[in-house]
Amino acid sequence: MVFLDLLKQHGVQVFTPLEITTLIARSLTLRHNQISHRCRLVHLAALVAVPFAGASAQRRPPEPPPKVMISTFASADKDLGIQAAEALRSRITRDVDAKRLTVIPKADINNTLGASGYSTTEALGSNDAKALANLLRADEYMEGTVLRTPTGVKIDARLVLARDNKLQQPLPSAEAPNLDRAAQAVAKSYQQARDQLASERNCNTLLREKKFAEAEVVARSGLSKYPNGTIVGVCLGTALEEQKKTDSVLALAERIRAVDPRNVAALRWAADIYRERGNKEKATQALTGLLAAEPGNEVLLTQVVNDLAGSGQAKLAVPIIMEAARANPGDPKLLRIAWLVLLAAKEYALALQTGAELIRADTAAADSTYFVRSVAAASELGQPAQAAQIVAQGIARFPNNASLLLVQAAALSKAGQNAQALTAARRAVQMNPKVEGGYAQLALIYGALGQPDSVAAVINLAAANGGDKKMLAQVALKTGSDAYKAGNASKNRAELQRAVKFLKLSDQLEASPDAKFLAGASAFLVGQSAVNEAQETKNCALARLAKESFATAQENVPAGLTSYADAAKQLLNAIPQFTPAVDDQIRRFCR
C-alpha cells in the first residue's frame, strides 16, 4: 500500500489489469516537455510492475523467452540512428531462435513512446531507456551510437540489463561498408555477450542467499564462456568483496575497466581500494572516471570534489561538473557543487558566474558563507569594486554578521579605503570579539594607516585574550618586514627600531627563522647607524644603543643561515669588526 500511495502522490492513477492494457493501447495526451515525459514514462513503468492480488493463485504459464528492446541509436544523422536500430532488430530476429529470445518490434516501441509523449525518432537518455524497457517488460536492451565514416558506417553498442542499467556490456565496435554488414557484426557480438547472462542470474541468486563462495564459482564459470564479461564480472567482484579478497577485487576491477572504462562498480572498487592503500593518484583517476560515469550522483560529486580539492587536483573535476550542470540547467544542487569545484580549482571568474546562477535558482543558497567566499573570489581576481558590491549585498541581508563586516573591512582596505575599513573592522570586533581574524585584520588596517603603536597595542591585546597567536605572529611579521624594507631604503633609524620591535614580537608569538633573521638584520643596521652618529656627536646613549643592537644582531642573524645564507654570513663577519669601536666609544663617552 505504501507503494500505491506513493504512485497516487505523484498523480498516477492505479488501474486494474484490464484497464492497464487498455491504457497502454490508447494514445495519451501529455505535455511535451522533457521533465514531464520522463516522469510519465517512469511512472508507467512502475505501474506495469505492480503485482496484482490473486496472481500467485493462478497456474504459472511456461517461462517465456527473454525479451530485448532496441530503440533508436544516437547519431548526428537522425535517419541513420533509426535505420541502425531497425537493422539490428532485423538481423537478431533472423539469427536467433524466437524460442530463445524475443526481439520487441519497432511498432511496439513506437506506440509506447508515442503514448508517453516521446519522440519516436530520437535516442533516449539512459534512465528513459531503462524506463521504456521496463514498460515493455524487456529483460535487456541495447543502446549506442552510429556514425558515417569515409568507408561506410560505424556502430558502437552496449548490452544493458533492464533491472539495473549500471550492468552493461560494451560490444566491439563494428565498421562496415553498409548498415546491414555492421548490424550483422554487432548481432554476432551481442549473441556472444549473452553467454554470460545465465551465470550472472545464478550468481545474483546466490548472492541474495549469502552464498558468496558458490556465487564466485558460478561467476567464474560465466567468465570462462565469455572472458570479457563485465556483467557477470560485477557479480564476481561482489562475491569476492564479501569474502574480503581485496587483491582479487582490485585485479578484477582493473580487468573490467580495461574493457569498459566507465563501469561504475569497477571504478568504485578501484577508488576505494586505492584510497585505502594511500595511492592518491590512482584513487583520483578512478574517482574522476566515476564522476564521468555518474554525473548526476550528488553524493559522489561531493565526495570527488572533496578528494580532488584535498589533493590539490580540483581542476580535474571542472569539465565533468560543468558538463553535468549544463545538462541539468537550473539544478541548484548541481550548481552548488559546480560552484565549490570552481572555487577549489581557483577558477574564480567562472565561480562568480556560477554562484550568481546558484542564488537565482535557490535564494536560500545566499547564506553568509556564500557572500564570504564570493568576496574572496572577487578579491583574488583583483576586482575590489565587485568584492565591495558583493559584501554590501551580504551585509544588507545579514547586518549583524561580524564575519561579513570583517570581509568588508578587508575589501575596503585592499581598495585603499582604510578609514572606512577601520570603521567596519572595529564594528565587527565590537559585535563579536572572538570573530576569526578580527584583531588581526584590525592590526593590518592600523598598519596601513601608519599607526604602528595601535598595531602593537591590538596584537598584544588579542594575544592576552586568547587570540590566534599564529595569525597575530604573521601580522607582526608583515609589519616588521615592511618597516625593515622602508628603514633600509631610507636609513631611518626609528623605522628600523620599529622593525626590530615587531619582528621580535612575531618571534615571541610563534618562533620563526624569518622573524629572527630580519630582527637581527634590522638591529645590525640600527647599530651601524648609531655607532657612526655617536662618533660624530660623542653621544654615550648612541654608543650604548649600538652595543645593544649588535648584540641583538649577533643573537638573531644565525637563524638566517639556511634561507638567507649569503646575507647572514656577511652580517656575522661584519658584527665583530664594530665591537672594538663600540667598546672604545662607551669607554670614552660614558664617564
Secondary structure by P-SEA (a helix, b strand, c coil): caaaaaaaaacbbbbcaaaaaaaaabbbbbcccaaaaaaaaaaaaaaaaccccccccccccccccbbbbbcccccccaaaaaaaaaaaaaaaaacccccccccccaaaaaaaaaaacccccccccaaaaaaaaaaacccccccbbbbbccccbbbbbbbbbcccccccccccccccccaaaaaaaaaaaaaaaacaaaaaaaaaaaaaacaaaaaaaaaaaaaaaccccaaaaaaaaaaaaaacaaaaaaaaaaaaaaaccccaaaaaaaaaaaaaacaaaaaaaaaaaaaaaccccaaaaaaaaaaaaaacccccaaaaaaaaaaaccccaaaaaaaaaaaaaacaaaaaaaaaaaaaaaccccccaaaaaaaaaaaaaaccaaaaaaaaaaaaaaccccaaaaaaaaaaaaaacaaaaaaaaaaaaaaacccccaaaaaaaaaaaaaccaaaaaaaaaaaaaaccaaaaaaaaaaaaaaaaaaaaaaaccaaaaaaaaaaaaaaaaacccaaaaaaaaaaaaaaaaaaaaaaaaaccaaaaaaaaaaaaaaaaccccccccaaaaaaaaaaaaaaaaaaaaaaaacccc
